[in-house]
Amino acid sequence: MARSKQYQQSKKWERACLDTRRSLGSRKKRLAKFRISSGLKVLDLGCGDGLNTNILFEQTRNIVGVDISGDLIKIARMKNPRVKFYIGTAEKIPLRANQFDVVLVDSVFHHILDYKKAVGEIKRVLISGGVLCFIEPDNSLIRRFIDYLCTLKVSKYMPILNKRRITYLEEKDLMEHWLGTKNEFLNVLKKYNFRKIFLNNDFLSIIGKYKVKK
């Protein structure tokens, strides 16, 4: 969630994001699939305004959030002052090595062009045997159809697509890059000694849990 050449988001994109993907029931259901136990130390990488952070805080009080957007970090800190939040990127996490049991990455990898740097940083901050949990877009026919609708001018007049249209059009190039190189990302995980626990499809997304061996 950023405003750089790579991450390619604007304040308008951030505002639209805050109005979409807000279903607590759906998010809780997805996060529950990772079975993150209480007591584990968790990094919410790309935490945005802290929605996932707050959900996981109910399970484990030992959680830290990192996001590239200073504006969203301010919102996250106001929502949960008991959590420590830092400004940083997936390619340069501003935290020391070997301290997290879990790194959660929700809708961040599809903003990244160089998977190696991000995966290497995630491995650095994880303990041996720690896990990477991620949720990212899937290259499904349903997603392709919805994305196509978002490119049509009429979508701006459709309440169900209006906000999603804004977010999709701003990240369209990055989304196409991700959907075309998803297998490359999975191969990078293997090269960095991440081993699959599960990798499932969930309507519009893939949900993965990988364990790292150092």
C-alpha distance (Angstrom), angle and dihedral (degrees) to the residues before:
residue distance angle dihedral
M1 . . .
A2 3.71 . .
R3 3.75 150.5 .
S4 3.80 103.6 -122.0
K5 3.80 135.2 108.5
Q6 3.77 91.1 -96.9
Y7 3.77 100.3 40.4
Q8 3.79 91.4 35.4
Q9 3.82 101.3 -165.0
S10 3.79 130.7 140.4
K11 3.79 132.8 -160.2
K12 3.80 87.6 -99.2
W13 3.82 88.3 56.9
E14 3.79 91.2 49.6
R15 3.81 92.3 50.8
A16 3.81 91.0 49.4
C17 3.80 90.6 48.9
L18 3.78 90.6 53.9
D19 3.80 88.0 57.8
T20 3.80 95.7 47.6
R21 3.81 135.5 54.6
R22 3.82 87.5 31.5
S23 3.79 101.2 130.1
L24 3.80 104.0 128.9
G25 3.79 91.8 -168.3
S26 3.79 92.9 54.3
R27 3.80 93.4 44.3
K28 3.79 93.7 48.5
K29 3.79 90.1 49.2
R30 3.80 91.8 51.5
L31 3.79 95.3 45.0
A32 3.80 90.5 48.0
K33 3.81 88.9 64.1
F34 3.79 89.4 68.9
R35 3.83 91.4 58.5
I36 3.78 94.4 -145.7
S37 3.79 105.0 -170.1
S38 3.78 124.7 -138.9
G39 3.79 113.5 -97.1
L40 3.79 95.5 35.2
K41 3.80 117.7 123.8
V42 3.80 109.0 -120.7
L43 3.81 133.6 -167.0
D44 3.81 115.2 -157.6
L45 3.81 98.6 -156.5
G46 3.79 111.2 -162.3
C47 3.79 90.5 15.2
G48 3.81 95.7 168.4
D49 3.79 110.3 -172.7
G50 3.80 91.1 -10.2
L51 3.81 102.5 -101.1
N52 3.81 94.8 137.7
T53 3.79 90.1 38.3
N54 3.79 91.3 58.1
I55 3.81 92.1 48.3
L56 3.80 92.4 50.9
F57 3.80 91.3 43.7
E58 3.80 86.4 70.1
Q59 3.83 88.2 61.0
T60 3.78 102.3 36.4
R61 3.79 125.9 14.2
N62 3.81 89.7 -159.3
I63 3.80 99.7 86.2
V64 3.82 134.9 128.2
G65 3.82 128.6 -165.9
V66 3.81 129.0 -147.5
D67 3.80 127.7 -176.7
I68 3.80 136.3 159.2
S69 3.81 93.4 -132.9
G70 3.80 114.4 85.9
D71 3.81 90.2 -166.4
L72 3.80 92.9 56.4
I73 3.80 92.0 44.2
K74 3.82 88.9 56.4
I75 3.81 89.7 54.4
A76 3.81 91.5 46.8
R77 3.81 91.8 51.4
M78 3.80 91.5 50.6
K79 3.81 91.6 49.7
N80 3.80 94.4 49.5
P81 3.83 115.3 14.2
R82 3.80 90.0 173.8
V83 3.81 91.3 70.4
K84 3.80 124.1 76.0
F85 3.80 113.4 -126.6
Y86 3.80 127.2 -170.7
I87 3.80 135.5 -171.3
G88 3.79 111.3 -121.6
T89 3.80 146.2 111.6
A90 3.78 135.3 -107.8
E91 3.81 88.0 -111.7
K92 3.81 92.6 53.1
I93 3.79 113.0 26.8
P94 3.83 109.2 -169.7
L95 3.82 94.5 -139.6
R96 3.78 135.9 92.2
A97 3.81 123.7 -95.6
N98 3.81 130.0 -94.4
Q99 3.80 100.1 18.6
F100 3.81 110.5 108.7
D101 3.79 129.3 79.2
V102 3.81 91.8 -166.9
V103 3.80 135.5 24.2
L104 3.80 114.1 -165.0
V105 3.81 117.0 -159.5
D106 3.80 114.6 -176.7
S107 3.82 117.1 -178.8
V108 3.80 96.0 -23.0
F109 3.81 107.9 104.6
H110 3.80 91.5 65.7
H111 3.83 87.6 63.3
I112 3.81 92.0 56.0
L113 3.80 127.4 88.7
D114 3.81 98.6 -173.9
Y115 3.81 108.7 50.7
K116 3.81 93.6 178.4
K117 3.80 95.2 67.2
A118 3.80 93.4 48.1
V119 3.80 95.3 44.8
G120 3.80 90.4 46.5
E121 3.80 91.4 52.8
I122 3.79 92.0 47.4
K123 3.79 90.0 51.4
R124 3.81 89.6 49.0
V125 3.81 94.7 57.1
L126 3.82 95.2 41.2
I127 3.76 121.9 87.9
S128 3.81 118.1 -123.5
G129 3.78 105.4 -78.2
G130 3.81 91.9 21.7
V131 3.78 120.3 139.4
L132 3.79 136.8 -125.2
C133 3.80 114.5 -147.0
F134 3.79 117.4 -169.6
I135 3.80 141.3 174.7
E136 3.80 117.8 -165.0
P137 3.82 139.5 157.8
D138 3.80 117.4 -76.2
N139 3.79 124.5 -141.9
S140 3.81 93.7 -121.6
L141 3.79 128.3 148.5
I142 3.80 89.8 -117.3
R143 3.80 92.0 55.0
R144 3.78 91.7 45.7
F145 3.79 90.4 52.1
I146 3.81 94.2 47.9
D147 3.81 91.1 46.2
Y148 3.80 89.5 51.1
L149 3.81 90.9 52.3
C150 3.80 88.7 52.6
T151 3.80 90.0 59.8
L152 3.81 91.9 58.6
K153 3.80 117.7 93.0
V154 3.79 90.9 -131.9
S155 3.82 89.7 66.0
K156 3.81 90.6 74.8
Y157 3.80 87.6 67.3
M158 3.81 94.4 48.9
P159 3.83 110.8 89.5
I160 3.80 92.3 -153.1
L161 3.83 91.6 56.5
N162 3.80 104.6 26.8
K163 3.82 98.3 94.0
R164 3.78 94.0 33.9
R165 3.80 88.8 53.8
I166 3.80 90.6 59.6
T167 3.79 94.1 49.8
Y168 3.81 94.4 43.9
L169 3.80 97.6 48.2
E170 3.82 92.0 51.0
E171 3.79 92.9 51.5
K172 3.81 98.6 31.9
D173 3.83 96.0 115.4
L174 3.78 92.2 46.6
M175 3.80 91.1 46.8
E176 3.80 91.2 52.7
H177 3.81 89.6 48.7
W178 3.81 91.3 51.6
L179 3.80 95.2 46.5
G180 3.79 89.7 49.4
T181 3.80 95.7 47.5
K182 3.81 103.3 34.3
N183 3.81 91.5 115.1
E184 3.80 89.2 51.4
F185 3.81 88.1 56.3
L186 3.81 91.1 51.2
N187 3.81 89.7 50.6
V188 3.82 90.1 52.1
L189 3.81 88.5 55.3
K190 3.80 89.4 55.1
K191 3.81 92.3 48.8
Y192 3.80 89.9 53.9
N193 3.82 91.4 51.3
F194 3.78 97.5 -104.0
R195 3.80 110.0 149.3
K196 3.77 122.9 -157.7
I197 3.77 119.2 -109.5
F198 3.79 91.5 171.7
L199 3.80 140.2 -24.5
N200 3.80 115.1 -167.3
N201 3.79 139.0 171.0
D202 3.78 118.8 -123.1
F203 3.83 112.7 -173.9
L204 3.84 99.9 -78.4
S205 3.80 99.1 4.4
I206 3.77 147.2 55.3
I207 3.79 117.5 -128.0
G208 3.80 117.9 -158.2
K209 3.78 138.2 -179.0
Y210 3.81 118.4 -170.2
K211 3.79 131.6 176.6
V212 3.78 121.9 -143.7
K213 3.79 127.0 -140.0
K214 3.80 115.3 -163.8
